[in-house]
Amino acid sequence: MADSEFLTTRQAALRLGFSLGTVQNMVESGALEAWKTSGGHRRIPVASIEKLLARRRNLTPGTQDSGAPLDILIAEDDPTLQLLYQLTMESWDLPIKLRIVGNGFEGLLQVGQQVPDILIADLMMPGMDGFEMIRNLRANPNLARMDIIVVSAIEREEIAKKGLPSDVTVMGKPIPFHEIKGFLLGRVAARQRPL
């Protein structure tokens, strides 16, 4: 296969408008296809990047023009972390609208009222946890355009055992705000590109 059919993680990050760490996490979580060279370097098929870009373009709702803020729903039960999300993300001066809920059931209710562009969810929450909430959401094909990011202290192996849909991006705690900001910048840039 020709080298032009594959990108390095850095090239993929540039093309997607994400941070390098976000692309690495997407590869590790299976959201982006990739393979490793004998030297341990990741190679991502261009087709996988194009598929993600097409999904982002085609599934962004037409009712939201490029000037509309990104609607972000955060499902996190810890009040301190809720405040940290709010203060940090509002300081970024990005066109975002934040909604914060304390468990998976409230998350489902919020999505039912208004589908967010991005859901950022903890996995361990009282009542309905993040695993159950995400499985319910991904069972609905009308919600396929919603990006889901999991931010959890649970080990990746444990998360893999319990199973999450393959298109969910998994990040560890403490909250990786740099990577989340890179992801949001990518979404904002995608909105502003002509179709």
N, C-alpha and C positions, 0 to 999 in steps of 0.2 A: 504494500500500500504506500502511496506517495505521502511524503511529509505534509503536503498542503492539505491533506484530508484530516489532519490532526493539529490541535493547538496545545501549547503548554498552558499551565494554569494561569500564568501571567497574561498570555495572549487572550485566554478565555475571559479573564477578569476585565481586560480592556474592552473587549467586544461587548460584554454584558453590562458594563458600567458598574460592576461590583468590586468590592475589595478582594485582594488575593485570598485572605482568610475565609471570606464567604464562599468563594469558589471551591476552596479546599474542603470546607464543610459540606458543600453540596455534593462533591464527589464522594466523600466519606459516607454521607447519608444515603447515597444512591440516587439523589435528585438529578445528577448529571452522570452520564455514562463516562467511564474512563478506564484506562489500563495503565500498568506501570512498565517502564522500560527495565532492562536488566540492571541499570544504574539506579533504579528506584524513583525515577521521575515520572510524573503523571502525564498522560497524553489523552486529550479529550477530543472525540470525533467532532468535526465541524458540524456534521448533521445534528448532533445532540444539542449544540449551541443554537443552531438555526431553529430547531424544533421548539426550544424554550423561548426564543425571541418571538416566533410566530404565535405561540400560545399566549404570550404576554400581550401582543398586539391585537390578536383576534378576540381574546376573551376579556379585554378591558371593556367595561360597559360603555356603550355609545352615549349614554345619558350624561356621562362625566367627561367634560371637555378637558383639554390640557391645562386649563387654569384652575380646575377644581382641586381641592386638597385631597391627599391620600387619606382614606378612612382606615384607621388602625384600631383594632380591638385587641386589648391585652387582657388575658385571663390569668390572674395571679392572686393567690389568697393572702400573701404576706403584705400587710398595710405599709410596712417600711419600703418594700420593693415596689409597691404600687406608686408611692410618692417619688421614689428614685426614678422610675420610668418616666413619670409625668414631668418632673423637674428637668431631667436630662434631655428628653426628647423635645420638650418645648423650647429649650435653649438653642436648638440646632437651627432655628430660623428656616425650617423647611415647610412647604405647604402641606401640613398634616392636620388631621382632626383625630384626637385621641378619645377612646372610650375604654374604661377599665371596669372589669367585673372580677368577682372573688371566687367563682367556681365554674365548672363546666356547664351546669344547668343554666346559669345566668348567661353564659357565653352563647348557648344555643338560642336562648330567647332573644338576645341582642342581634345575632345573625339573622334570625327570623324577621326581626323588625327592619333591619337594614344590613345588607350583605357588605362586610368590610372588604377593602382591597387586600389587607393583610391581617392575619390573626397571629398574634404572638402569645403562646400558651405555655404555662407551667404544666407539668404532668401530675404532680402530687398535690391534689386539692381536695377539700372536704366535699362530701356529697358525690357529685359526678366528677371523676378525675379527668385529666387531659386526654388520656388514652381513649376513654369512652366517648368524650365530646368529639374528638377528631375522627374517630371511626364513624360516628353518626353523621358528621358533616361531609366526609368523603363518600358516604353512601348515596348522597344526593348529587346527581350529575349536574344539576343547575348551579352548584357551588364550585365547579371545577376551576373557575378563574381566580378564586380566592387563594392567595399564597398563604401557607401555614409555616410558621417558624416555631419550633419548640425550644425553650430555654429551660434546661433542667440540670439539677445536680446528680441525677441518676446516671450511673455508668452506661456508656453506649452499648455494651454487651447485654446489660439488663433490659435496656430499651428495645434492643433487637429481639430478645426473647419474647417480650410482650407484644411486639409487632406494631408498627405504624405504617401507614401508606407510604409507598416509595417516593412520592413527590414532596414529602415533608422534610424541611431543612432542620437538622438538629444541631443546637449549640449548647455548650456547657455553661454552668454558673461558676464564678460570678458573671453577671450579665455582661455579655461581650458587646458593649455599646458601639465600639468602633466598627464591628462587623455588621451590626444592625443598621447603623447609619449608612454604610456602604450599600447595603441591600436597598434601603429607602432611596438613596441617591439614584441607584439604577432604575428603580420604578419611576421616579420623577422624570428622569431623562427619557425613558421609554415613552412616557406620555407626551413629551414635547417633540418627539420625532414624528415627521409626517408619515402617514401609512403608505 
